[in-house]
Amino acid sequence: MHPLLPPEVVEQIEREERHFAAAPDAFFQAWKRGVEIAGPEWFGDGTHEGLQRARSKWDLRPNLLRLGDALGVLSSGQRMFLSAMVSFYNAREGAAMLRRCGFEGLADLGGLDLQRRQVIADLVLNYVGW
């Protein structure tokens, strides 16, 4: 590190470097929890076995066509959670789905239960791009 930087700045930089080095795996673990909660039928090959075999987020991409077709018949909580998850994969598609759910801002995520809120929080905290 640069010798002229204050120690607290150096510490902050090191903390962020450690966080973002671990972030891809933490994101994947949070994503898998989200897939488990939402149901594997919406992700990857659509099977529980596919969820168990997944080794990366790419193995559990959302099935946008299937989700788009089903959005009208899911509960409001399911729609919100799935749409929020999709927004990490594809911001444009996720935003369109969130609008269809009546999402107006982050405070709307307050309607989710603690388990789903934790998944979304962990995804935000560890997102480094899809």
N, CA, C and O of each residue as an XYZ file, in Angstrom:
520
protein
N       0.829     -1.176      0.000
C       0.000      0.000      0.000
C       0.879      1.247      0.000
O       2.061      1.193      0.337
N       0.300      2.322     -0.368
C       0.992      3.608     -0.422
C       1.314      4.089      0.994
O       0.417      4.156      1.834
N       2.582      4.426      1.275
C       2.966      4.797      2.641
C       2.323      6.091      3.140
O       2.351      6.367      4.339
N       1.752      6.877      2.250
C       1.162      8.145      2.669
C      -0.316      8.026      3.041
O      -0.912      8.982      3.536
N      -0.898      6.869      2.805
C      -2.308      6.677      3.148
C      -2.448      6.443      4.648
O      -1.647      5.729      5.251
N      -3.467      7.048      5.241
C      -3.707      6.799      6.670
C      -4.036      5.317      6.900
O      -4.621      4.671      6.031
N      -3.664      4.781      8.063
C      -3.902      3.351      8.344
C      -5.363      2.941      8.209
O      -5.644      1.831      7.758
N      -6.301      3.806      8.588
C      -7.722      3.446      8.483
C      -8.163      3.318      7.025
O      -9.058      2.531      6.719
N      -7.549      4.077      6.129
C      -7.865      3.957      4.704
C      -7.307      2.645      4.167
O      -7.977      1.940      3.412
N      -6.086      2.323      4.556
C      -5.476      1.062      4.143
C      -6.326     -0.105      4.645
O      -6.572     -1.059      3.906
N      -6.772     -0.032      5.896
C      -7.613     -1.090      6.471
C      -8.922     -1.237      5.707
O      -9.366     -2.353      5.438
N      -9.541     -0.110      5.358
C     -10.794     -0.144      4.602
C     -10.592     -0.775      3.233
O     -11.412     -1.578      2.791
N      -9.521     -0.421      2.570
C      -9.218     -0.993      1.247
C      -9.008     -2.497      1.361
O      -9.527     -3.259      0.546
N      -8.259     -2.924      2.355
C      -8.012     -4.344      2.547
C      -9.297     -5.101      2.872
O      -9.500     -6.215      2.388
N     -10.163     -4.503      3.686
C     -11.438     -5.136      4.036
C     -12.293     -5.315      2.786
O     -12.904     -6.365      2.588
N     -12.332     -4.281      1.945
C     -13.128     -4.384      0.712
C     -12.537     -5.400     -0.249
O     -13.276     -6.134     -0.904
N     -11.221     -5.451     -0.343
C     -10.601     -6.449     -1.215
C     -10.937     -7.862     -0.753
O     -11.225     -8.729     -1.579
N     -10.904     -8.102      0.547
C     -11.267     -9.431      1.079
C     -12.731     -9.750      0.774
O     -13.073    -10.855      0.351
N     -13.587     -8.746      1.005
C     -15.020     -8.968      0.758
C     -15.260     -9.343     -0.701
O     -15.919    -10.343     -0.986
N     -14.727     -8.546     -1.623
C     -15.029     -8.780     -3.029
C     -14.302     -9.990     -3.607
O     -14.697    -10.510     -4.650
N     -13.245    -10.440     -2.936
C     -12.621    -11.700     -3.355
C     -13.545    -12.876     -3.042
O     -13.598    -13.848     -3.796
N     -14.271    -12.783     -1.931
C     -15.189    -13.857     -1.527
C     -16.598    -13.668     -2.086
O     -17.414    -14.586     -2.008
N     -16.895    -12.511     -2.640
C     -18.260    -12.179     -3.064
C     -18.842    -13.125     -4.111
O     -20.012    -13.488     -3.981
N     -18.107    -13.549     -5.138
C     -18.745    -14.428     -6.131
C     -19.304    -15.715     -5.520
O     -20.413    -16.128     -5.860
N     -18.558    -16.343     -4.634
C     -19.071    -17.567     -4.011
C     -20.228    -17.256     -3.075
O     -21.207    -18.001     -3.036
N     -20.130    -16.157     -2.314
C     -21.218    -15.778     -1.409
C     -22.490    -15.473     -2.209
O     -23.592    -15.815     -1.781
N     -22.333    -14.831     -3.367
C     -23.488    -14.556     -4.225
C     -24.118    -15.865     -4.679
O     -25.336    -16.029     -4.619
N     -23.287    -16.791     -5.131
C     -23.803    -18.080     -5.608
C     -24.537    -18.824     -4.497
O     -25.590    -19.412     -4.742
N     -24.003    -18.808     -3.294
C     -24.665    -19.490     -2.173
C     -26.012    -18.830     -1.866
O     -26.996    -19.524     -1.610
N     -26.062    -17.499     -1.892
C     -27.329    -16.791     -1.675
C     -28.303    -17.092     -2.809
O     -29.498    -17.276     -2.574
N     -27.792    -17.142     -4.038
C     -28.637    -17.440     -5.199
C     -29.256    -18.825     -5.061
O     -30.447    -19.009     -5.314
N     -28.441    -19.797     -4.658
C     -28.962    -21.151     -4.469
C     -30.042    -21.178     -3.393
O     -31.045    -21.874     -3.552
N     -29.860    -20.437     -2.302
C     -30.902    -20.362     -1.268
C     -32.174    -19.782     -1.858
O     -33.272    -20.262     -1.577
N     -32.027    -18.746     -2.676
C     -33.189    -18.139     -3.319
C     -33.900    -19.092     -4.247
O     -35.130    -19.138     -4.274
N     -33.131    -19.862     -5.018
C     -33.722    -20.857     -5.922
C     -34.464    -21.911     -5.116
O     -35.560    -22.327     -5.491
N     -33.875    -22.339     -4.020
C     -34.522    -23.342     -3.155
C     -35.854    -22.799     -2.618
O     -36.857    -23.512     -2.604
N     -35.860    -21.545     -2.180
C     -37.069    -20.928     -1.625
C     -38.125    -20.735     -2.711
O     -39.290    -21.086     -2.521
N     -37.715    -20.179     -3.843
C     -38.670    -19.856     -4.915
C     -39.169    -21.106     -5.625
O     -40.305    -21.161     -6.097
N     -38.309    -22.098     -5.692
C     -38.641    -23.332     -6.400
C     -37.734    -23.501     -7.602
O     -37.643    -22.606     -8.442
N     -37.063    -24.636     -7.694
C     -36.127    -24.855     -8.797
C     -36.791    -24.901    -10.170
O     -36.111    -24.810    -11.193
N     -38.106    -25.041    -10.195
C     -38.774    -25.098    -11.502
C     -38.601    -23.819    -12.324
O     -38.817    -23.833    -13.535
N     -38.217    -22.726    -11.685
C     -38.065    -21.446    -12.372
C     -36.626    -21.183    -12.833
O     -36.358    -20.157    -13.458
N     -35.707    -22.094    -12.532
C     -34.285    -21.836    -12.750
C     -33.596    -23.045    -13.375
O     -34.028    -24.185    -13.203
N     -32.520    -22.772    -14.101
C     -31.695    -23.842    -14.668
C     -32.514    -24.805    -15.488
O     -33.296    -24.399    -16.349
N     -32.333    -26.091    -15.218
C     -33.090    -27.098    -15.980
C     -34.464    -27.360    -15.377
O     -35.210    -28.206    -15.870
N     -34.802    -26.633    -14.307
C     -36.134    -26.734    -13.723
C     -36.337    -27.887    -12.765
O     -37.467    -28.186    -12.379
N     -35.234    -28.548    -12.371
C     -35.379    -29.707    -11.490
C     -34.610    -29.496    -10.190
O     -33.670    -28.704    -10.127
N     -35.030    -30.221     -9.157
C     -34.308    -30.192     -7.887
C     -32.916    -30.787     -8.066
O     -31.958    -30.331     -7.441
N     -32.803    -31.795     -8.912
C     -31.498    -32.402     -9.185
C     -30.571    -31.389     -9.836
O     -29.380    -31.350     -9.528
N     -31.105    -30.574    -10.729
C     -30.308    -29.522    -11.364
C     -29.790    -28.525    -10.351
O     -28.652    -28.065    -10.449
N     -30.622    -28.188     -9.375
C     -30.194    -27.306     -8.290
C     -29.047    -27.944     -7.517
O     -28.063    -27.275     -7.200
N     -29.165    -29.226     -7.213
C     -28.122    -29.929     -6.451
C     -26.815    -30.043     -7.241
O     -25.732    -30.001     -6.657
N     -26.911    -30.184     -8.546
C     -25.715    -30.326     -9.397
C     -25.053    -28.997     -9.715
O     -23.893    -28.978    -10.127
N     -25.748    -27.896     -9.539
C     -25.257    -26.578     -9.963
C     -23.910    -26.259     -9.335
O     -23.710    -26.438     -8.133
N     -23.008    -25.792    -10.153
C     -21.670    -25.414     -9.692
C     -21.394    -23.924     -9.875
O     -20.380    -23.410     -9.404
N     -22.298    -23.243    -10.555
C     -22.149    -21.796    -10.729
C     -23.531    -21.183    -10.953
O     -24.508    -21.886    -11.211
N     -23.584    -19.874    -10.849
C     -24.849    -19.168    -11.069
C     -25.373    -19.423    -12.478
O     -26.580    -19.373    -12.710
N     -24.469    -19.695    -13.420
C     -24.869    -19.948    -14.798
C     -25.715    -21.206    -14.910
O     -26.556    -21.317    -15.802
N     -25.495    -22.145    -14.012
C     -26.283    -23.378    -14.011
C     -27.707    -23.146    -13.519
O     -28.579    -23.996    -13.698
N     -27.938    -21.990    -12.897
C     -29.258    -21.689    -12.303
C     -29.824    -20.379    -12.838
O     -30.434    -19.603    -12.102
N     -29.611    -20.149    -14.128
C     -30.198    -18.947    -14.742
C     -31.710    -19.037    -14.672
O     -32.280    -20.119    -14.809
N     -32.370    -17.882    -14.455
C     -33.837    -17.900    -14.449
C     -34.383    -18.234    -15.837
O     -33.818    -17.831    -16.853
N     -35.483    -18.970    -15.862
C     -36.179    -19.276    -17.101
C     -37.157    -18.125    -17.350
O     -38.296    -18.156    -16.883
N     -36.705    -17.116    -18.086
C     -37.483    -15.887    -18.257
C     -38.811    -16.125    -18.956
O     -39.812    -15.504    -18.597
N     -38.843    -17.005    -19.941
C     -40.108    -17.265    -20.646
C     -41.130    -17.897    -19.708
O     -42.290    -17.485    -19.668
N     -40.701    -18.870    -18.976
C     -41.615    -19.555    -18.053
C     -42.094    -18.597    -16.962
O     -43.278    -18.575    -16.625
N     -41.180    -17.815    -16.419
C     -41.549    -16.862    -15.370
C     -42.512    -15.804    -15.896
O     -43.489    -15.458    -15.232
N     -42.235    -15.300    -17.075
C     -43.113    -14.287    -17.656
C     -44.528    -14.790    -17.838
O     -45.490    -14.061    -17.596
N     -44.657    -16.031    -18.263
C     -45.974    -16.631    -18.461
C     -46.701    -16.854    -17.139
O     -47.925    -16.743    -17.080
N     -45.957    -17.166    -16.081
C     -46.576    -17.540    -14.801
C     -46.782    -16.364    -13.863
O     -47.462    -16.503    -12.846
N     -46.217    -15.220    -14.178
C     -46.237    -14.102    -13.241
C     -47.648    -13.740    -12.789
O     -47.845    -13.353    -11.636
N     -48.615    -13.856    -13.663
C     -49.979    -13.483    -13.315
C     -50.684    -14.424    -12.360
O     -51.685    -14.041    -11.754
N     -50.194    -15.639    -12.207
C     -50.893    -16.612    -11.365
C     -50.187    -16.862    -10.028
O     -50.701    -17.597     -9.185
N     -49.029    -16.261     -9.835
C     -48.298    -16.438     -8.579
C     -48.809    -15.468     -7.523
O     -49.422    -14.452     -7.850
N     -48.558    -15.780     -6.267
C     -48.938    -14.850     -5.191
C     -48.090    -13.584     -5.311
O     -47.048    -13.598     -5.966
N     -48.523    -12.505     -4.693
C     -47.785    -11.243     -4.786
C     -46.379    -11.385     -4.214
O     -45.432    -10.815     -4.755
N     -46.232    -12.141     -3.120
C     -44.906    -12.351     -2.544
C     -44.002    -13.145     -3.468
O     -42.821    -12.829     -3.604
N     -44.549    -14.178     -4.106
C     -43.764    -14.972     -5.055
C     -43.330    -14.112     -6.243
O     -42.180    -14.167     -6.677
N     -44.266    -13.320     -6.757
C     -43.945    -12.450     -7.893
C     -42.832    -11.475     -7.537
O     -41.890    -11.290     -8.308
N     -42.943    -10.852     -6.366
C     -41.963     -9.862     -5.955
C     -40.587    -10.499     -5.791
O     -39.592     -9.971     -6.287
N     -40.530    -11.630     -5.099
C     -39.256    -12.286     -4.845
C     -38.602    -12.754     -6.151
O     -37.423    -12.489     -6.386
N     -39.359    -13.441     -6.984
C     -38.814    -13.919     -8.255
C     -38.380    -12.762     -9.145
O     -37.333    -12.834     -9.790
N     -39.167    -11.706     -9.186
C     -38.814    -10.554    -10.014
C     -37.547     -9.878     -9.512
O     -36.704     -9.464    -10.307
N     -37.412     -9.766     -8.200
C     -36.200     -9.184     -7.624
C     -34.991    -10.052     -7.972
O     -33.930     -9.532     -8.318
N     -35.151    -11.369     -7.880
C     -34.036    -12.250     -8.246
C     -33.688    -12.105     -9.723
O     -32.511    -12.026    -10.074
N     -34.685    -12.068    -10.580
C     -34.431    -11.933    -12.018
C     -33.669    -10.649    -12.299
O     -32.844    -10.612    -13.212
N     -33.928     -9.594    -11.532
C     -33.263     -8.318    -11.791
C     -31.745     -8.405    -11.630
O     -31.027     -7.586    -12.202
N     -31.242     -9.371    -10.871
C     -29.803     -9.557    -10.779
C     -29.253    -10.202    -12.047
O     -28.122     -9.931    -12.452
N     -30.049    -11.043    -12.660
C     -29.630    -11.734    -13.886
C     -29.762    -10.819    -15.098
O     -28.862    -10.757    -15.936
N     -30.878    -10.114    -15.188
C     -31.144     -9.256    -16.337
C     -31.933     -8.053    -15.833
O     -33.130     -8.156    -15.566
N     -31.267     -6.927    -15.706
C     -31.873     -5.732    -15.119
C     -33.129     -5.291    -15.876
O     -34.121     -4.913    -15.253
N     -33.098     -5.334    -17.178
C     -34.246     -4.875    -17.978
C     -35.453     -5.779    -17.773
O     -36.559     -5.297    -17.528
N     -35.244     -7.093    -17.872
C     -36.345     -8.042    -17.670
C     -36.856     -7.981    -16.233
O     -38.063     -7.998    -15.991
N     -35.926     -7.912    -15.287
C     -36.312     -7.834    -13.882
C     -37.117     -6.586    -13.588
O     -38.109     -6.640    -12.861
N     -36.695     -5.456    -14.152
C     -37.429     -4.201    -13.935
C     -38.837     -4.285    -14.516
O     -39.796     -3.814    -13.903
N     -38.958     -4.882    -15.693
C     -40.285     -5.033    -16.308
C     -41.173     -5.918    -15.436
O     -42.354     -5.630    -15.245
N     -40.598     -6.987    -14.913
C     -41.371     -7.880    -14.045
C     -41.757     -7.166    -12.754
O     -42.889     -7.296    -12.288
N     -40.830     -6.419    -12.177
C     -41.136     -5.684    -10.942
C     -42.248     -4.666    -11.173
O     -43.114     -4.491    -10.316
N     -42.233     -3.996    -12.321
C     -43.319     -3.043    -12.639
C     -44.656     -3.768    -12.715
O     -45.667     -3.270    -12.220
N     -44.659     -4.941    -13.333
C     -45.898     -5.730    -13.415
C     -46.408     -6.106    -12.032
O     -47.610     -6.294    -11.842
N     -45.500     -6.218    -11.063
C     -45.872     -6.569     -9.681
C     -46.320     -5.349     -8.885
O     -46.792     -5.486     -7.757
N     -46.178     -4.170     -9.455
C     -46.525     -2.954     -8.725
C     -45.392     -2.441     -7.849
O     -45.622     -1.632     -6.950
N     -44.200     -2.893     -8.094
C     -43.023     -2.473     -7.334
C     -42.715     -1.015     -7.641
O     -42.578     -0.628     -8.801
N     -42.608     -0.211     -6.589
C     -42.295      1.203     -6.789
C     -40.969      1.607     -6.184
O     -40.469      2.693     -6.477
N     -40.389      0.768     -5.354
C     -39.106      1.092     -4.752
C     -38.692      0.041     -3.747
O     -39.437     -0.896     -3.461
N     -37.501      0.206     -3.217
C     -36.948     -0.796     -2.310
C     -37.821     -1.055     -1.089
O     -37.829     -2.170     -0.567
N     -38.553     -0.051     -0.626
C     -39.420     -0.250      0.541
C     -40.471     -1.326      0.278
O     -40.973     -1.938      1.222
N     -40.811     -1.564     -0.984
C     -41.782     -2.610     -1.305
C     -41.267     -4.000     -0.953
O     -42.053     -4.933     -0.789
N     -39.956     -4.138     -0.839
C     -39.402     -5.432     -0.426
C     -39.741     -5.726      1.030
O     -39.552     -6.850      1.495
N     -40.236     -4.735      1.745
C     -40.671     -4.930      3.125
C     -41.815     -5.914      3.251
O     -42.090     -6.399      4.349
N     -42.485     -6.218      2.161
C     -43.561     -7.200      2.176
C     -43.068     -8.641      2.158
O     -43.855     -9.574      2.317
N     -41.766     -8.822      1.964
C     -41.207    -10.176      1.944
C     -40.926    -10.645      3.368
O     -40.678     -9.833      4.260
N     -40.967    -11.958      3.573
C     -40.625    -12.499      4.891
C     -39.111    -12.403      5.100
O     -38.362    -12.091      4.174
N     -38.681    -12.674      6.319
C     -37.277    -12.513      6.690
C     -36.359    -13.372      5.829
O     -35.298    -12.909      5.410
N     -36.745    -14.597      5.562
C     -35.911    -15.504      4.772
C     -35.646    -14.938      3.376
O     -34.512    -14.972      2.898
N     -36.667    -14.426      2.733
C     -36.516    -13.855      1.390
C     -35.763    -12.532      1.429
O     -34.953    -12.252      0.545
N     -36.024    -11.720      2.445
C     -35.281    -10.464      2.597
C     -33.792    -10.744      2.746
O     -32.965    -10.025      2.184
N     -33.443    -11.792      3.506
C     -32.032    -12.127      3.718
C     -31.370    -12.528      2.412
O     -30.231    -12.142      2.149
N     -32.067    -13.296      1.596
C     -31.514    -13.677      0.296
C     -31.252    -12.431     -0.541
O     -30.159    -12.269     -1.084
N     -32.242    -11.549     -0.650
C     -32.075    -10.338     -1.458
C     -30.937     -9.486     -0.907
O     -30.126     -8.972     -1.677
N     -30.867     -9.328      0.413
C     -29.790     -8.543      1.027
C     -28.428     -9.151      0.704
O     -27.494     -8.425      0.365
N     -28.305    -10.470      0.804
C     -27.031    -11.128      0.507
C     -26.675    -11.005     -0.970
O     -25.501    -10.862     -1.314
N     -27.672    -11.060     -1.839
C     -27.404    -10.876     -3.268
C     -26.904     -9.465     -3.549
O     -25.958     -9.283     -4.314
N     -27.530     -8.473     -2.940
C     -27.088     -7.086     -3.125
C     -25.654     -6.918     -2.614
O     -24.805     -6.346     -3.298
N     -25.403     -7.415     -1.422
C     -24.106     -7.249     -0.783
C     -22.980     -7.907     -1.579
O     -21.851     -7.417     -1.569
N     -23.271     -8.996     -2.258
C     -22.233     -9.770     -2.924
C     -22.287     -9.742     -4.448
O     -21.553    -10.481     -5.104
N     -23.135     -8.908     -5.014
C     -23.281     -8.841     -6.472
C     -22.046     -8.194     -7.094
O     -21.659     -7.083     -6.731
N     -21.446     -8.900     -8.024
C     -20.293     -8.364     -8.750
C     -20.530     -8.462    -10.261
O     -19.588     -8.425    -11.053
N     -21.784     -8.587    -10.637
C     -22.146     -8.717    -12.042
C     -22.512    -10.151    -12.371
O     -22.066    -11.085    -11.704
N     -23.311    -10.318    -13.383
C     -23.689    -11.660    -13.784
C     -22.732    -12.071    -14.861
O     -22.830    -13.181    -15.383
